[in-house]
């Protein structure tokens, strides 16, 4: 899957399962970092909550960052998350 020719973007997903009391969100952001490397930021939490977590992954090239973004998007879709927003 090719996300975009630009190495900057944002993907937002949600997964809501009322029967399991599950209301989750997940955001994937990617772009250049301060000293020439490329970053992928993964953020997640519960909808309607102030609690959240995030993780930053660093890559030497934009191609490696985009490969990780594609893998994360596929993982979220396989786990039942639905896309909400795509900003490139």
N, CA and C atoms as an extended XYZ file, in Angstrom:
264
Properties=species:S:1:pos:R:3:atomname:S:1:resname:S:1:resid:I:1 pbc="F F F"
N         0.849       -1.172        0.000 N   UNK     1
C         0.000        0.000        0.000 CA  UNK     1
C         0.895        1.235        0.000 C   UNK     1
N         0.659        2.144       -0.910 N   UNK     2
C         1.399        3.401       -0.947 CA  UNK     2
C         0.517        4.463       -0.318 C   UNK     2
N         1.024        5.101        0.741 N   UNK     3
C         0.229        6.091        1.446 CA  UNK     3
C         0.218        7.425        0.724 C   UNK     3
N         1.385        7.894        0.331 N   UNK     4
C         1.455        9.211       -0.279 CA  UNK     4
C         2.892        9.467       -0.689 C   UNK     4
N         3.095       10.341       -1.657 N   UNK     5
C         4.451       10.648       -2.073 CA  UNK     5
C         5.146       11.579       -1.093 C   UNK     5
N         4.384       12.350       -0.312 N   UNK     6
C         4.980       13.234        0.685 CA  UNK     6
C         5.285       12.438        1.954 C   UNK     6
N         6.436       12.699        2.573 N   UNK     7
C         6.783       11.952        3.781 CA  UNK     7
C         6.235       12.585        5.061 C   UNK     7
N         5.082       13.210        5.004 N   UNK     8
C         4.472       13.839        6.179 CA  UNK     8
C         2.993       13.500        6.189 C   UNK     8
N         2.450       13.138        7.352 N   UNK     9
C         1.029       12.841        7.362 CA  UNK     9
C         0.495       12.430        8.709 C   UNK     9
N        -0.807       12.138        8.709 N   UNK    10
C        -1.529       11.777        9.917 CA  UNK    10
C        -2.637       10.809        9.543 C   UNK    10
N        -2.792        9.757       10.344 N   UNK    11
C        -3.912        8.818       10.199 CA  UNK    11
C        -4.559        8.655       11.560 C   UNK    11
N        -5.873        8.676       11.608 N   UNK    12
C        -6.615        8.573       12.856 CA  UNK    12
C        -7.610        7.423       12.735 C   UNK    12
N        -7.679        6.579       13.769 N   UNK    13
C        -8.557        5.414       13.783 CA  UNK    13
C        -9.334        5.365       15.095 C   UNK    13
N       -10.495        4.734       15.065 N   UNK    14
C       -11.239        4.447       16.289 CA  UNK    14
C       -11.740        3.011       16.246 C   UNK    14
N       -11.989        2.474       17.441 N   UNK    15
C       -12.610        1.157       17.560 CA  UNK    15
C       -13.596        1.247       18.716 C   UNK    15
N       -14.872        1.047       18.409 N   UNK    16
C       -15.929        1.136       19.419 CA  UNK    16
C       -16.677       -0.191       19.448 C   UNK    16
N       -16.682       -0.802       20.616 N   UNK    17
C       -17.406       -2.055       20.844 CA  UNK    17
C       -18.191       -1.909       22.148 C   UNK    17
N       -19.436       -1.404       22.070 N   UNK    18
C       -20.211       -1.152       23.293 CA  UNK    18
C       -20.388       -2.390       24.175 C   UNK    18
N       -20.559       -3.543       23.579 N   UNK    19
C       -20.747       -4.767       24.353 CA  UNK    19
C       -19.546       -5.131       25.208 C   UNK    19
N       -18.366       -4.668       24.797 N   UNK    20
C       -17.135       -4.932       25.547 CA  UNK    20
C       -16.658       -3.700       26.313 C   UNK    20
N       -17.486       -2.656       26.337 N   UNK    21
C       -17.124       -1.393       26.987 CA  UNK    21
C       -15.795       -0.864       26.440 C   UNK    21
N       -15.643       -0.941       25.137 N   UNK    22
C       -14.397       -0.558       24.482 CA  UNK    22
C       -14.635        0.639       23.567 C   UNK    22
N       -13.920        1.735       23.820 N   UNK    23
C       -14.015        2.952       23.008 CA  UNK    23
C       -12.604        3.498       22.868 C   UNK    23
N       -11.891        3.091       21.841 N   UNK    24
C       -10.476        3.432       21.691 CA  UNK    24
C       -10.214        4.298       20.473 C   UNK    24
N        -9.124        5.056       20.547 N   UNK    25
C        -8.644        5.836       19.404 CA  UNK    25
C        -7.164        5.543       19.223 C   UNK    25
N        -6.681        5.749       18.009 N   UNK    26
C        -5.282        5.510       17.675 CA  UNK    26
C        -4.887        6.502       16.596 C   UNK    26
N        -3.756        7.177       16.767 N   UNK    27
C        -3.272        8.150       15.788 CA  UNK    27
C        -1.845        7.790       15.390 C   UNK    27
N        -1.585        7.848       14.092 N   UNK    28
C        -0.249        7.633       13.543 CA  UNK    28
C         0.146        8.910       12.819 C   UNK    28
N         1.270        9.513       13.233 N   UNK    29
C         1.794       10.716       12.575 CA  UNK    29
C         3.223       10.436       12.128 C   UNK    29
N         3.610       11.021       11.011 N   UNK    30
C         4.978       10.822       10.552 CA  UNK    30
C         5.487       12.084        9.864 C   UNK    30
N         6.825       12.240        9.909 N   UNK    31
C         7.443       13.399        9.285 CA  UNK    31
C         8.891       13.550        9.705 C   UNK    31
N         9.551       14.592        9.203 N   UNK    32
C        10.958       14.810        9.536 CA  UNK    32
C        11.108       15.247       10.990 C   UNK    32
N        12.252       14.876       11.566 N   UNK    33
C        12.566       15.287       12.934 CA  UNK    33
C        13.657       16.361       12.880 C   UNK    33
N        14.052       16.845       14.020 N   UNK    34
C        14.927       18.004       14.114 CA  UNK    34
C        16.295       17.833       13.468 C   UNK    34
N        16.938       16.713       13.651 N   UNK    35
C        18.314       16.556       13.181 CA  UNK    35
C        18.457       15.680       11.945 C   UNK    35
N        17.463       15.708       11.053 N   UNK    36
C        17.568       15.024        9.777 CA  UNK    36
C        17.043       13.601        9.743 C   UNK    36
N        16.599       13.078       10.864 N   UNK    37
C        16.016       11.743       10.858 CA  UNK    37
C        14.505       11.879       10.646 C   UNK    37
N        13.829       10.748       10.569 N   UNK    38
C        12.388       10.725       10.326 CA  UNK    38
C        11.699       10.031       11.474 C   UNK    38
N        10.565       10.559       11.885 N   UNK    39
C         9.874       10.002       13.030 CA  UNK    39
C         8.473        9.532       12.714 C   UNK    39
N         8.062        8.502       13.432 N   UNK    40
C         6.688        8.006       13.402 CA  UNK    40
C         6.206        8.045       14.853 C   UNK    40
N         5.150        8.804       15.101 N   UNK    41
C         4.597        8.916       16.444 CA  UNK    41
C         3.290        8.138       16.500 C   UNK    41
N         3.213        7.229       17.459 N   UNK    42
C         2.018        6.418       17.676 CA  UNK    42
C         1.383        6.887       18.975 C   UNK    42
N         0.113        7.283       18.928 N   UNK    43
C        -0.604        7.738       20.123 CA  UNK    43
C        -1.903        6.956       20.231 C   UNK    43
N        -2.302        6.635       21.470 N   UNK    44
C        -3.536        5.878       21.650 CA  UNK    44
C        -4.125        6.153       23.020 C   UNK    44
N        -5.415        5.846       23.128 N   UNK    45
C        -6.103        6.038       24.397 CA  UNK    45
C        -7.564        5.662       24.289 C   UNK    45
N        -8.307        6.003       25.336 N   UNK    46
C        -9.737        5.724       25.381 CA  UNK    46
C       -10.488        6.993       25.003 C   UNK    46
N       -11.494        6.850       24.140 N   UNK    47
C       -12.329        7.997       23.789 CA  UNK    47
C       -12.958        8.564       25.055 C   UNK    47
N       -13.156        9.868       25.109 N   UNK    48
C       -13.778       10.562       26.233 CA  UNK    48
C       -12.949       10.467       27.510 C   UNK    48
N       -11.643       10.291       27.371 N   UNK    49
C       -10.769       10.223       28.528 CA  UNK    49
C        -9.561       11.130       28.300 C   UNK    49
N        -9.036       11.686       29.356 N   UNK    50
C        -7.823       12.500       29.256 CA  UNK    50
C        -6.567       11.642       29.233 C   UNK    50
N        -6.702       10.368       29.536 N   UNK    51
C        -5.573        9.448       29.555 CA  UNK    51
C        -5.172        9.078       28.127 C   UNK    51
N        -3.886        9.086       27.867 N   UNK    52
C        -3.382        8.592       26.583 CA  UNK    52
C        -1.902        8.241       26.727 C   UNK    52
N        -1.402        7.537       25.754 N   UNK    53
C         0.020        7.172       25.712 CA  UNK    53
C         0.534        7.461       24.325 C   UNK    53
N         1.836        7.581       24.209 N   UNK    54
C         2.419        7.729       22.884 CA  UNK    54
C         3.823        7.136       22.864 C   UNK    54
N         4.248        6.851       21.652 N   UNK    55
C         5.565        6.262       21.421 CA  UNK    55
C         6.124        6.888       20.157 C   UNK    55
N         7.396        7.266       20.177 N   UNK    56
C         8.043        7.860       19.008 CA  UNK    56
C         9.107        6.896       18.500 C   UNK    56
N         9.011        6.568       17.216 N   UNK    57
C         9.989        5.703       16.562 CA  UNK    57
C        10.812        6.568       15.612 C   UNK    57
N        12.111        6.367       15.571 N   UNK    58
C        12.988        7.190       14.740 CA  UNK    58
C        13.638        6.337       13.649 C   UNK    58
N        13.702        6.886       12.419 N   UNK    59
C        14.250        6.167       11.270 CA  UNK    59
C        15.224        7.067       10.515 C   UNK    59
N        16.252        6.492        9.892 N   UNK    60
C        17.232        7.313        9.173 CA  UNK    60
C        16.728        7.870        7.835 C   UNK    60
N        15.738        7.210        7.221 N   UNK    61
C        15.252        7.672        5.916 CA  UNK    61
C        13.722        7.746        5.908 C   UNK    61
N        13.166        8.581        5.027 N   UNK    62
C        11.701        8.655        4.933 CA  UNK    62
C        11.092        7.337        4.445 C   UNK    62
N        11.800        6.608        3.614 N   UNK    63
C        11.289        5.336        3.103 CA  UNK    63
C        11.069        4.337        4.243 C   UNK    63
N        12.006        4.291        5.183 N   UNK    64
C        11.861        3.383        6.317 CA  UNK    64
C        10.701        3.814        7.218 C   UNK    64
N        10.542        5.114        7.379 N   UNK    65
C         9.426        5.619        8.191 CA  UNK    65
C         8.091        5.262        7.549 C   UNK    65
N         7.979        5.454        6.246 N   UNK    66
C         6.725        5.140        5.536 CA  UNK    66
C         6.436        3.637        5.593 C   UNK    66
N         7.476        2.809        5.517 N   UNK    67
C         7.285        1.356        5.637 CA  UNK    67
C         6.686        1.019        6.999 C   UNK    67
N         7.176        1.675        8.062 N   UNK    68
C         6.621        1.448        9.396 CA  UNK    68
C         5.184        1.951        9.492 C   UNK    68
N         4.898        3.095        8.900 N   UNK    69
C         3.525        3.627        8.906 CA  UNK    69
C         2.585        2.652        8.225 C   UNK    69
N         2.973        2.135        7.077 N   UNK    70
C         2.140        1.176        6.361 CA  UNK    70
C         1.886       -0.072        7.206 C   UNK    70
N         2.916       -0.553        7.909 N   UNK    71
C         2.752       -1.727        8.767 CA  UNK    71
C         1.798       -1.418        9.925 C   UNK    71
N         1.909       -0.222       10.510 N   UNK    72
C         1.028        0.162       11.609 CA  UNK    72
C        -0.427        0.300       11.137 C   UNK    72
N        -0.617        0.882        9.958 N   UNK    73
C        -1.976        1.027        9.416 CA  UNK    73
C        -2.591       -0.353        9.204 C   UNK    73
N        -1.859       -1.264        8.598 N   UNK    74
C        -2.368       -2.623        8.380 CA  UNK    74
C        -2.704       -3.301        9.709 C   UNK    74
N        -1.849       -3.113       10.713 N   UNK    75
C        -2.077       -3.716       12.026 CA  UNK    75
C        -3.367       -3.188       12.657 C   UNK    75
N        -3.586       -1.888       12.564 N   UNK    76
C        -4.812       -1.304       13.143 CA  UNK    76
C        -6.050       -1.824       12.425 C   UNK    76
N        -6.001       -1.894       11.102 N   UNK    77
C        -7.154       -2.381       10.342 CA  UNK    77
C        -7.448       -3.840       10.677 C   UNK    77
N        -6.419       -4.670       10.815 N   UNK    78
C        -6.614       -6.074       11.163 CA  UNK    78
C        -7.211       -6.229       12.547 C   UNK    78
N        -6.936       -5.278       13.431 N   UNK    79
C        -7.454       -5.343       14.801 CA  UNK    79
C        -8.823       -4.686       14.955 C   UNK    79
N        -9.434       -4.324       13.841 N   UNK    80
C       -10.808       -3.831       13.878 CA  UNK    80
C       -10.969       -2.333       14.012 C   UNK    80
N        -9.886       -1.579       13.926 N   UNK    81
C        -9.998       -0.116       13.968 CA  UNK    81
C       -10.542        0.386       12.631 C   UNK    81
N       -11.322        1.457       12.684 N   UNK    82
C       -11.864        2.057       11.476 CA  UNK    82
C       -11.201        3.408       11.241 C   UNK    82
N       -10.828        3.700        9.997 N   UNK    83
C       -10.205        4.995        9.697 CA  UNK    83
C       -11.206        6.148        9.912 C   UNK    83
N       -10.723        7.215       10.521 N   UNK    84
C       -11.551        8.393       10.755 CA  UNK    84
C       -11.016        9.573        9.968 C   UNK    84
N        -9.704        9.745        9.955 N   UNK    85
C        -9.112       10.916        9.348 CA  UNK    85
C        -7.807       10.541        8.682 C   UNK    85
N        -7.594       11.082        7.497 N   UNK    86
C        -6.319       10.941        6.823 CA  UNK    86
C        -5.927       12.321        6.310 C   UNK    86
N        -4.854       12.839        6.838 N   UNK    87
C        -4.383       14.149        6.410 CA  UNK    87
C        -2.955       14.001        5.936 C   UNK    87
N        -2.739       14.337        4.675 N   UNK    88
C        -1.409       14.198        4.101 CA  UNK    88
C        -0.902       15.545        3.632 C   UNK    88
